[in-house]
């Protein structure tokens, strides 16, 4: 098991790692819209929050030896289902023709008042 930690994504705010590689899979922890320097995008639009989460995902996947085209499962936690079409459009642009399995879970406002959190599983090879 390999623990992944990159400065290209925000440092964990608790007792966890950004991701773990085990066998041929990388398990990415929940990603919030925080910049690598620690700026919390609480007041940003849902589009900006989603873009930051996806940039963080790219950075963590790269550090783990994977990439977005190898993502097999995504779980998205969203606090405002009215914003779903915006999130889905940003997500579709990010992944292009690649369509990982996905779950969308409506939640109460997230930590720091964020409106989105994302976790993923990808292949490493």
HELIX and SHEET records of a PDB file:
HELIX    1   1 UNK A   46  UNK A   63  1                                  18    
HELIX    2   2 UNK A   68  UNK A   70  5                                   3    
HELIX    3   3 UNK A   81  UNK A   83  5                                   3    
HELIX    4   4 UNK A   84  UNK A   95  1                                  12    
HELIX    5   5 UNK A  111  UNK A  113  5                                   3    
SHEET    1   A 6 UNK A   2  UNK A   4  0                                        
SHEET    2   A 6 UNK A  19  UNK A  22 -1                                        
SHEET    3   A 6 UNK A  25  UNK A  32 -1                                        
SHEET    4   A 6 UNK A 116  UNK A 123 -1                                        
SHEET    5   A 6 UNK A  71  UNK A  78 -1                                        
SHEET    6   A 6 UNK A 101  UNK A 106  1                                        
END                                                                             
